[in-house]
Amino acid sequence: MNVSKALLASALGTVIAMGALSATPAAAADKEKCFGIAQAGKNDCASATGTHSCAGQATKDKDPGDWKYVAKGSCEKMGGMLAK
C-alpha cells in the first residue's frame, strides 16, 4: 500500500511540475527586453555593455546597456529601445 501511495504522489508531482514548466514560455512570449528604462538596482539581467553580469546590479538610472522585461509593445512608449 505504501508503494502505491508513493508512486501516485510521484506521478502527481510530475504532472504539476510539467504544467508549471509549460506555462513559462507563453508568459515569456508576452514580454520583450527593453533597454534604457531600468532604474539603478532594478535591471532584470546582465548589462549588454558588460559592466555587470547580474540582475539588480545597474548603478545608474536609464543606462542604455541595462534592460528590463516589459509587456510586448510597451517599450518604446516608455522611452526605451528594443535592441542595444
C-alpha positions, -999 to +999 in steps of 0.1 A: +000+000+000+028+025+008+045+018-025+013+026-045+008+059-025+045+068-032+040+061-069+008+081-070+024+111-052+054+110-076+032+109-107+011+138-094+042+158-086+055+152-121+022+164-137+021+195-116+058+203-124+052+198-161+022+222-161+043+249-144+071+245-170+048+246-199+033+279-187+066+297-187+072+301-225+037+316-230+044+342-204+078+350-219+062+354-253+042+383-240+074+402-229+103+419-245+137+432-234+135+470-231+169+488-229+174+522-212+144+522-188+158+503-158+163+522-126+195+517-106+195+483-090+163+472-107+175+458-140+165+422-150+198+407-161+234+414-172+243+446-189+247+445-227+278+465-224+295+441-199+297+465-169+280+438-147+267+403-150+236+400-129+201+413-122+199+442-097+234+455-104+226+486-125+244+516-110+225+544-127+190+551-139+182+545-175+216+532-186+212+522-223+230+490-216+206+478-189+173+463-196+140+451-180+113+428-193+082+447-202+049+439-219+052+434-256+046+467-274+052+490-245+089+495-245+091+524-270+061+541-254+082+541-221+111+557-239+132+526-242+148+507-271+142+471-281+178+465-292+212+477-278 
